Amino acid sequence: MAEVQLPTLEAELTCAVCLDLFRQPVTAPCGHNFCRDCLAQFWAGDRRRLLGFTCPQCRAHFPERPDLHPNRVLCAVVEEFERGRAKHQPPEPPPAPELSVPCDACPAGGAGAAAVQTCLTCLASFCSQHLEPHRQSPAFRSHNLSAPLSDLAQRRCPQHSNLLEFYCRPHRRCICASCLLEHRGCDTQNMEEARKRQVEDLKAQQKDMQFQIIQMQHHLELVQYQKQHLTDSSEKQRSSLSSEFNNMKSLIEKEEKIATNLIEEEENRANSQIVAVLDQVSTQLTKLKEYKEQLDSVLAHTGSMVFWKNIAELPVIPLDMGTPPEPIELDSRKMELIGKVVSTLKQALVRQLRCSLQQRMQQLEQAEKAKSRPSPSQNPKLDAGYPPDPVEPSSANDPELSETTNSPEGKQVRKKKNKSNPSPDQTQRLAADNIQGQKKPKPKQPPNPIKAPAPPKEGDSRLPLNTKAISQTRQELMQYNSRVTFDHRTAHKKLVIADRYTTLSVADQPQSYPDLPERFFNCSQVLGLQSFTNGRHYWEVNNDGSSFWAIGIAYSGMDRRGSRSRLGRNLLSWCVESFGQKLSFWHGDQETVLSVQRPRVVGVFLDFEAGIVAFYSVTNAIVLLFGFKTVFQGRVHPAFWLSSSGTKLTLVQ
């Protein structure tokens, strides 16, 4: 049975590096066993620098060189296996008979006997008969006899005809005793010793070649992995670039379609006017022809009383009917603006594409490096990607701006007239810059500027502003999620609250709510039941695709009656409002148009201590709609406005 199991056991006791039985076996952390010297050599030199500490068999990587301890159990098994193999090893077969070496003393051409020994002194082989003188005569006793050699002629020095007995390592050649004089300064050895040394060197090279093969296999796998990784990365990048360019093409095509539709609308308007004028002119022409026929008939009977009768029956025709109509043309100003918008877009593209892609890459890299270097003049809020603060004046020295404060009573307001609100194009550019976190100058006159809070002094209970702590991802914002419900005591009588105070809709008829001082009287609005005086809070509202709604925050002391009780039309409330196709931010009766797509779900983030409020469009990824900073000095409630029957707001719980 042992004989059957020996081959299987030998395979298990073989080192994967030297392919021989284990010598001082050690175990790697991955569980594989190797000879101690084999594993040490595998982790030596350039191999460690290129591959690190890896298992030669399973390629497992170790961050540091493992501490290897001898596997004494395995070592004992190997020794026992070698003893068992020696017992059961079959006897070695007899050596194969070699070709007989002819006797050099036998006559040539005859059937000479085979040589039994070779004299290395005489450099000849002799049979038993001709070897007798070497055995009997004292003159040949000093001769060196050996087994018959078939390559005796090759052992002769071609220069001195002596036996080659030495090996010169520098010249890598066999030499005779006479050649030693020429190789006095060389490293020479006896041929037998040199043979043993050379065999050891070749075995070491053989083992090193095995290591080199394993190393090259590792390198091959590494290069193949890198090739596949490069292919996958480049394919992914190409796909991403293709998608980006397709998006840009779609945007340009959409812009072209919009511009074309505007021209077609103007053309249809002009055509409608022309058709109306054509109908009018045709009617007038028909009347004139009929009147002419009547005149011809009257003039044919001028000699009788019928003439005067016909004169009385003639209709009254205005004499200015032949006046040419007013010219109808396309709205030249509208056509000019469309052309300018398209030309501006083209110029922007031309400016970008004027430089090569490589030059733009270098410029972008330099800008990113310059941006990464900290500067004392940097605004930390802009660096964090937060929008420009609309509550701070763009310049402290601006003569047309005066300081105001935002108090619940609204006692101090701006002392000078407001400037016009930014145009939709400017708002769109500012919103894009805010979302991308680019540093742009703030608008010269933001809506309803309010004096920013002073830096906290020592001992101040307010927390310092830290805009970097405000996340731009929904997952991080949800950690401040606060449950918000509608307060039925403040709801306008046309509003219906359902689903445990989380759904708001507009009714066709007023509801029979009791008259309370907290209830809104003029505007269909409602406050949240919850109020906040500290901390960070976040809530989301689904408008269900409605077009007329407003979502914001308000002080509890805002008016409940009058035109200034509507959200954003006073200094005590802020809101993002959707009115038809227009999306705006309102505060202090000042409007900022937001040129972004109308959101379906709006997220509101409030940091009471920092005085920061941000409105987000919540989809798969949130998009910042608008943000501002102020100083809260009272209790703040979520606030909502809803108009038009059939619309609905739902608080996302």
NUNU-36777 format. One record per residue (C-alpha): z negated, y negated, x negated. Coordinates in steps of 0.02 Angstrom, whole numbers, padded with zeros to 5 digits, always signed. Example, Ala and Ser with C-alpha at 12.3 -4.5 7.8 and 13.67 -1.06 7.14 Angstrom:
! NUNU-36777
-00390+00225-00615-00357+00053-00684
***
This chain:
! NUNU-36777
+00000+00000+00000-00037-00116-00144+00139-00092-00209+00210-00151-00043+00102-00308-00038+00126-00361-00219+00294-00452-00196+00228-00551-00046+00068-00594-00137+00165-00647-00292+00266-00772-00188+00104-00848-00123+00033-00861-00300+00186-00948-00374+00183-01132-00423+00320-01233-00336+00350-01335-00494+00361-01209-00636+00405-01061-00522+00280-00951-00615+00108-00884-00575-00027-01017-00563-00109-01071-00725-00275-01161-00691-00228-01195-00510-00284-01356-00422-00268-01406-00239-00188-01570-00183-00263-01666-00032-00119-01603+00076-00174-01422+00045-00038-01363-00075-00082-01282-00241-00003-01313-00412-00037-01281-00595-00147-01418-00663-00027-01460-00805+00125-01454-00690+00049-01579-00567-00013-01691-00707+00160-01695-00785+00239-01727-00615+00129-01881-00591+00157-01946-00768+00269-02084-00834+00412-02160-00734+00392-02030-00600+00230-02111-00543+00305-02284-00546+00455-02233-00441+00377-02110-00319+00191-02145-00329+00069-02003-00306+00163-01882-00193+00154-01696-00163+00300-01607-00251+00315-01486-00105+00289-01583+00058+00315-01763-00009+00148-01820+00062+00100-01988-00014-00073-02027-00082-00120-02211-00107-00223-02169-00262-00223-02028-00387-00327-01889-00306-00472-01810-00397-00413-01633-00433-00539-01493-00454-00499-01315-00508-00475-01191-00367-00587-01055-00437-00556-00935-00294-00369-00946-00317-00388-00928-00505-00486-00766-00480-00354-00702-00360-00217-00737-00488-00312-00644-00625-00343-00495-00510-00160-00496-00460-00103-00492-00642-00217-00344-00678-00154-00252-00525+00026-00288-00569+00000-00222-00745-00067-00057-00674+00071-00033-00549+00210-00101-00659+00338+00037-00695+00370+00080-00877+00499-00025-00964+00668+00059-00974+00726+00109-01149+00830-00024-01234+01014-00007-01209+01101+00071-01354+01179-00058-01466+01348-00042-01546+01336+00052-01710+01354-00047-01869+01473+00039-01993+01413+00078-02167+01484-00042-02294+01477+00092-02434+01582+00223-02345+01766+00225-02393+01875+00114-02285+01993+00196-02163+01887+00352-02153+01766+00405-02021+01619+00314-02098+01443+00350-02042+01342+00224-01945+01224+00114-02044+01039+00147-02023+00976-00010-02113+01040-00173-02184+00991-00240-02354+00966-00427-02342+00970-00438-02531+01133-00345-02553+01199-00416-02391+01267-00246-02343+01229-00107-02218+01207+00074-02274+01204+00242-02192+01070+00370-02234+01168+00442-02378+01209+00276-02461+01034+00209-02427+00956+00339-02543+00969+00230-02701+00868+00093-02613+00738+00223-02568+00732+00317-02734+00777+00194-02872+00641+00074-02929+00777-00057-02959+00803-00078-02770+00622-00075-02716+00613-00266-02709+00762-00274-02590+00724-00326-02412+00779-00196-02286+00795-00226-02098+00872-00146-01946+01061-00139-01944+01134-00313-01915+01305-00331-01838+01317-00517-01880+01283-00498-02065+01442-00594-02109+01382-00743-02009+01215-00744-02101+01302-00781-02264+01304-00959-02330+01485-01015-02335+01450-01122-02488+01340-01010-02596+01372-00839-02515+01184-00815-02504+01083-00760-02355+01038-00900-02232+00849-00894-02233+00794-01072-02188+00826-01202-02052+00842-01390-02082+00781-01484-01928+00854-01657-01967+01028-01584-01998+01005-01447-01869+01085-01311-01975+01038-01149-02064+01035-01154-02254+01010-01032-02397+00891-01042-02544+01021-01131-02650+01044-01263-02514+00859-01309-02524+00897-01415-02677+01012-01524-02572+00884-01535-02430+00731-01574-02535+00677-01720-02422+00711-01633-02258+00594-01541-02140+00640-01359-02173+00562-01199-02107+00583-01013-02119+00713-00958-01994+00592-00848-01898+00463-00986-01883+00601-01109-01837+00663-00985-01707+00491-00974-01624+00471-01163-01628+00644-01188-01555+00610-01064-01415+00450-01158-01369+00545-01322-01368+00680-01249-01257+00551-01179-01136+00469-01352-01128+00640-01429-01095+00671-01299-00961+00510-01347-00873+00548-01531-00892+00720-01501-00818+00635-01424-00668+00531-01583-00650+00687-01689-00670+00775-01591-00533+00629-01617-00413+00625-01801-00459+00811-01823-00429+00791-01735-00262+00658-01862-00217+00772-02003-00274+00915-01932-00173+00809-01923-00016+00744-02099-00047+00920-02170-00068+00980-02076+00086+00834-02147+00185+00872-02322+00120+01054-02300+00167+01009-02248+00343+00882-02388+00356+01011-02516+00297+01137-02449+00422+01012-02457+00565+00951-02630+00515+01126-02702+00497+01180-02624+00662+01028-02696+00749+01060-02867+00672+01244-02860+00722+01195-02814+00899+01069-02957+00905+01196-03082+00837+01328-03020+00959+01206-03043+01102+01161-03219+01043+01344-03270+01026+01383-03194+01197+01241-03295+01271+01309-03453+01191+01483-03412+01256+01410-03383+01429+01320-03550+01422+01479-03639+01369+01579-03550+01504+01447-03596+01632+01453-03777+01573+01642-03774+01587+01631-03703+01762+01507-03838+01815+01616-03976+01742+01770-03901+01826+01679-03891+01992+01628-04074+01978+01810-04123+01949+01866-04014+02094+01734-04093+02206+01796-04265+02159+01975-04210+02186+01931-04139+02358+01842-04301+02404+01994-04404+02356+02111-04282+02446+02005-04296+02603+02021-04485+02597+02208-04472+02569+02227-04353+02716+02131-04473+02826+02240-04618+02768+02398-04515+02796+02344-04478+02974+02308-04661+03003+02475-04719+02931+02570-04584+03029+02486-04640+03190+02526-04821+03155+02706-04777+03113+02724-04682+03277+02656-04830+03374+02773-04949+03286+02923-04839+03326+02873-04830+03509+02850-05019+03515+03021-05044+03436+03102-04934+03569+03015-05036+03704+03079-05196+03624+03256-05126+03621+03242-05086+03806+03176-05259+03849+03313-05346+03749+03444-05245+03845+03396-05330+04012+03372-05512+03967+03471-05579+04117+03366-05515+04260+03188-05522+04322+03162-05350+04248+03154-05438+04081+02997-05532+04130+02922-05378+04208+02950-05280+04047+02878-05423+03945+02717-05410+04043+02707-05224+04014+02730-05234+03825+02572-05176+03731+02482-05291+03610+02523-05233+03433+02433-05314+03285+02553-05395+03165+02461-05333+03008+02489-05147+03039+02614-05143+02898+02482-05191+02770+02480-05061+02629+02322-04952+02624+02191-04971+02489+02232-04865+02336+02132-04702+02327+02087-04641+02153+01965-04523+02069+01796-04592+02021+01841-04651+01847+01659-04676+01797+01615-04497+01847+01767-04427+01756+01721-04531+01603+01542-04466+01603+01601-04285+01617+01718-04312+01471+01581-04394+01368+01459-04251+01404+01587-04122+01349+01634-04227+01197+01450-04242+01149+01430-04054+01159+01586-04030+01054+01527-04154+00923+01360-04066+00911+01448-03901+00881+01566-03980+00755+01419-04055+00660+01336-03885+00652+01493-03792+00604+01551-03921+00478+01443-03838+00347+01467-03656+00306+01345-03527+00368+01277-03502+00192+01242-03689+00172+01152-03694+00340+01049-03543+00289+00998-03632+00128+00953-03791+00223+00849-03692+00348+00759-03600+00207+00720-03765+00120+00657-03840+00283+00544-03690+00315+00474-03700+00138+00441-03886+00160+00360-03854+00328+00247-03718+00256+00175-03841+00129+00025-03930+00209+00035-04118+00221-00101-04242+00270+00018-04324+00393+00054-04164+00488+00001-04157+00670-00092-03992+00694-00050-03991+00878+00137-03998+00844+00122-03868+00706+00039-03751+00832+00191-03763+00945+00099-03864+01080+00197-04001+01170+00180-04184+01122+00027-04259+01203+00087-04363+01351-00080-04446+01368-00077-04532+01199+00033-04685+01166+00170-04657+01040+00106-04799+00931-00062-04885+00926+00025-05048+00880+00151-05047+01021+00136-05219+01103+00196-05152+01271+00063-05017+01287-00119-05049+01329-00267-04931+01326-00324-04852+01488-00457-04726+01528-00452-04582+01649-00609-04584+01752-00636-04508+01924-00646-04682+01998-00485-04736+01913-00559-04910+01876-00454-04945+01723-00265-04927+01738-00122-04987+01634-00121-05176+01615+00065-05191+01585+00214-05133+01684+00273-04954+01663+00432-04917+01575+00565-04808+01653+00538-04622+01647+00634-04520+01518+00805-04462+01572+00833-04278+01617+00928-04251+01455+00784-04324+01354+00658-04219+01451+00762-04063+01422+00769-04095+01235+00583-04129+01228+00544-03971+01327+00654-03868+01210+00570-03945+01058+00399-03910+01132+00439-03727+01163+00509-03701+00989+00364-03791+00907+00477-03915+00817+00406-04081+00760+00487-04218+00863+00431-04397+00892+00340-04416+01057+00422-04519+01196+00385-04701+01179+00311-04713+01355+00245-04547+01424+00200-04536+01608+00033-04618+01643-00035-04630+01465-00222-04607+01456-00332-04643+01309-00361-04488+01205-00541-04432+01174-00621-04493+01015-00658-04363+00880-00824-04276+00913-00967-04356+00821-01109-04264+00740-01218-04191+00876-01082-04210+01010-01087-04067+01134-00899-04065+01158-00802-03932+01065-00671-03991+00940-00490-03979+00992-00413-03821+00923-00238-03802+00991-00204-03653+00879-00330-03556+00983-00217-03579+01137-00105-03428+01145+00079-03430+01187+00076-03252+01254+00023-03196+01427-00081-03053+01358-00195-03173+01264-00200-03299+01406-00258-03163+01526-00421-03150+01432-00466-03316+01515-00410-03256+01686-00518-03330+01825-00521-03275+02006-00461-03419+02115-00458-03426+02306-00409-03560+02434-00548-03665+02509-00520-03664+02700-00636-03817+02717-00508-03925+02626-00348-03849+02699-00233-03960+02802-00219-03905+02984-00038-03848+02963-00087-03726+02824-00133-03545+02860-00245-03450+02737-00241-03260+02741-00266-03102+02636-00445-03142+02590-00406-03324+02549-00265-03282+02424-00109-03319+02529-00057-03492+02590+00084-03527+02714+00143-03667+02830+00124-03644+03018+00238-03715+03153+00090-03784+03251-00075-03862+03189-00220-03742+03176-00384-03768+03268-00483-03808+03112-00640-03915+03133-00630-04094+03073-00722-04103+02908-00729-04244+02780-00666-04125+02644-00507-04080+02740-00339-04158+02692-00274-04263+02837-00100-04326+02788-00034-04203+02658-00020-04015+02683-00132-03977+02535-00283-03870+02491-00404-03859+02345-00469-03702+02263-00640-03645+02314-00687-03626+02130-00721-03777+02021-00738-03793+01833-00848-03903+01725-00831-03810+01559-00745-03667+01470-00568-03601+01470-00484-03536+01627-00314-03466+01676-00238-03421+01845-00064-03381+01912+00023-03427+02075+00178-03344+02151+00284-03464+02254+00393-03323+02326+00552-03419+02284+00506-03569+02391+00582-03739+02354+00445-03860+02412+00276-03834+02328+00159-03910+02201+00029-03825+02089-00098-03920+01987-00279-03976+01968-00380-04115+02047-00552-04192+02045-00660-04154+02196-00672-04342+02230-00485-04371+02262-00436-04454+02427-00408-04346+02581-00311-04476+02681-00168-04595+02649-00011-04589+02544-00110-04583+02382-00196-04423+02433-00044-04320+02383-00056-04221+02221+00001-04318+02069+00013-04483+02163-00156-04541+02098-00258-04541+01937-00369-04397+01996-00239-04258+02005-00100-04179+01902+00033-04057+01962+00201-03975+01931+00304-04001+02089+00462-03916+02153+00558-04026+02275+00720-03942+02322+00816-03912+02162+00712-04034+02059+00560-03984+01956+00444-04125+01901+00273-04163+01830+00172-04293+01927+00018-04395+01881-00034-04571+01926+00119-04587+02041+00229-04566+01886+00362-04429+01882+00429-04334+01731+00582-04230+01775+00580-04058+01692+00755-03994+01654+00708-03811+01657+00740-03671+01779+00624-03670+01929+00490-03536+01901+00441-03404+02027+00268-03376+01953+00172-03523+01879+00027-03498+01760-00104-03636+01736-00215-03643+01581-00366-03760+01575-00474-03795+01422-00608-03910+01493-00694-03959+01331-00532-03992+01238-00458-04080+01391-00299-03976+01382-00196-03916+01531-00036-03816+01514+00086-03754+01647+00188-03598+01610+00334-03506+01689+00279-03324+01692+00414-03190+01678+00425-03051+01551+00380-03185+01424+00295-03348+01468+00384-03515+01442+00292-03679+01427+00342-03801+01567+00228-03948+01526+00062-03984+01442-00052-04133+01425-00221-04185+01356-00352-04296+01434-00541-04316+01450-00618-04228+01600-00769-04319+01670-00806-04223+01828-00785-04063+01927-00604-03999+01925-00526-03889+02061-00360-03795+02067-00249-03890+02190-00096-03841+02293+00034-03927+02403+00152-03832+02517+00286-03899+02634+00422-03829+02748+00393-03692+02874+00412-03515+02808+00360-03556+02630+00214-03466+02549+00101-03471+02395+00008-03317+02335-00131-03315+02206-00102-03174+02081-00266-03079+02065
***
